[in-house]
Amino acid sequence: MKSFRDFMAERVREYYVSPEEKFSSKGDFFTAPELDRVFGESIANFLYHRLKEFESPVILELGAGRGLLARDILNYYGKEDPDLLKRLRYLIYEISPALIEVQREVLSGFDNVLWVEEFPQIEGVVLSNEFYDALPVHVVKEGKELYVSDEGEEVWLSLEDERVKEFLKRMGYEDLSQRVEVCIDCVDMLERVARALTKGYHLLIDYGYTSEELPRFQEGTVVGYKKHSLRGDIYREGGMDLSAQVNFSALMEYGKDFGLRTVLFDSQRNFLASIPHFLTELETLSFDESPESVERLSRLKTMLISMGDRFKVLFQSKGL
Ligand SMILES: C[S@@+](CC[C@H](N)C(=O)[O-])C[C@H]1O[C@@H](n2cnc3c(N)ncnc32)[C@H](O)[C@@H]1O
């Protein structure tokens, strides 16, 4: 028997460490950087003036997948401001040895990329796309915590974890009569991020909710994905990507403890629609009728429309 948190941590680790293809049509899911290079370029455009201010700017990316976001950001700076590219160091924190191999290959043209296991002290930006949703959650309901038996059955036991109790109190969730997911690992990650930033920013893009939206998820938000479809039996079926939506209210609230100030919190749609590079590309593609441009335009629309509301963007600053 183990807590759902430990069960999810084990499953996610097994999943990402295994060498099977996870991304694109051959794998289990598409992420925005996999859809089109404009996603990474737009993030680079958004961060440009802020990064330029630092003498030795650093980007630290958490959970870099196939390295496409890193590639598109670095290519953008290489084109727009080669001097910034020369000054920039790009660090990657990644759990999967198989994906690190892919990242090394994809990023082999850049000599300023390094892989880290600990977060060094940096001035710059810590960023991630679909990383926090892979961190494990405690699942609680009405004073009980969810455990998983060795046979894959759900078992509810009295909630004893003091940090989980404290979280429920602080977030005002104590009296809710629904499943609530508590991501203490997210809070700990946020603290690590804040400690790493001497000064700079934290940019987090993921699907998630706020406290006000919690009633929409009476049965929680944990899902298992395999080959682009939702799986029913997350306990007995292996080899799938388990994730839980990110509680953005909690990250904004706990961020205050670590000196992280919320600068911006919005949907991915509004975020992208506010970035000049994204709008220019959207306009250029909409005037071009070549099959490639039509295909790319539809991918950009996916980022704006079907992903646009589910995905949210949190941008926090520290020491600025
Ligand atoms: C859903 S993928 C997203 C990849 C990429 N950011 C993208 O948008 O395409 C999650 C990434 O986080 C990594 N990851 C998951 N859990 C992690 C952990 N605890 N520590 C470091 N990396 C982790 C995975 O190996 C993978 O690269």
The ligand as an SDF file (V2000), in Angstrom:
LIG
                    3D

 27 29  0  0  0  0  0  0  0  0999 V2000
    5.0490   16.6800  -20.7130 C   0  0  0  0  0  0  0  0  0  0  0  0
    6.7940   16.7480  -20.9110 S   0  0  0  0  0  0  0  0  0  0  0  0
    6.9790   18.4190  -21.4970 C   0  0  0  0  0  0  0  0  0  0  0  0
    8.2290   18.5970  -22.2770 C   0  0  0  0  0  0  0  0  0  0  0  0
    8.4980   19.9790  -22.8800 C   0  0  0  0  0  0  0  0  0  0  0  0
    8.5700   20.9970  -21.8670 N   0  0  0  0  0  0  0  0  0  0  0  0
    7.4610   20.3390  -23.9130 C   0  0  0  0  0  0  0  0  0  0  0  0
    6.6740   21.2460  -23.6800 O   0  0  0  0  0  0  0  0  0  0  0  0
    7.4440   19.6850  -24.9770 O   0  0  0  0  0  0  0  0  0  0  0  0
    7.4450   16.7900  -19.2550 C   0  0  0  0  0  0  0  0  0  0  0  0
    8.9650   16.9300  -19.1780 C   0  0  0  0  0  0  0  0  0  0  0  0
    9.3520   17.0480  -17.8050 O   0  0  0  0  0  0  0  0  0  0  0  0
   10.3380   16.0310  -17.5080 C   0  0  0  0  0  0  0  0  0  0  0  0
   10.1430   15.6850  -16.0900 N   0  0  0  0  0  0  0  0  0  0  0  0
    9.0560   15.1040  -15.5430 C   0  0  0  0  0  0  0  0  0  0  0  0
    9.2120   14.9890  -14.1990 N   0  0  0  0  0  0  0  0  0  0  0  0
   10.4170   15.5250  -13.9100 C   0  0  0  0  0  0  0  0  0  0  0  0
   11.1560   15.7070  -12.6910 C   0  0  0  0  0  0  0  0  0  0  0  0
   10.6670   15.3180  -11.5200 N   0  0  0  0  0  0  0  0  0  0  0  0
   12.3640   16.3120  -12.7610 N   0  0  0  0  0  0  0  0  0  0  0  0
   12.8700   16.7290  -13.9500 C   0  0  0  0  0  0  0  0  0  0  0  0
   12.2280   16.5690  -15.1350 N   0  0  0  0  0  0  0  0  0  0  0  0
   11.0190   15.9780  -15.1100 C   0  0  0  0  0  0  0  0  0  0  0  0
   10.0420   14.9270  -18.4930 C   0  0  0  0  0  0  0  0  0  0  0  0
   11.0940   14.0280  -18.6760 O   0  0  0  0  0  0  0  0  0  0  0  0
    9.7220   15.7610  -19.7370 C   0  0  0  0  0  0  0  0  0  0  0  0
   10.9010   16.2290  -20.3550 O   0  0  0  0  0  0  0  0  0  0  0  0
  1  2  1  0
  2  3  1  0
  2 10  1  0
  3  4  1  0
  4  5  1  0
  5  6  1  0
  5  7  1  0
  7  8  2  0
  7  9  1  0
 10 11  1  0
 11 12  1  0
 11 26  1  0
 12 13  1  0
 13 14  1  0
 13 24  1  0
 14 15  1  0
 14 23  1  0
 15 16  2  0
 16 17  1  0
 17 18  1  0
 17 23  2  0
 18 19  1  0
 18 20  2  0
 20 21  1  0
 21 22  2  0
 22 23  1  0
 24 25  1  0
 24 26  1  0
 26 27  1  0
M  CHG  2   2   1   9  -1
M  END
$$$$
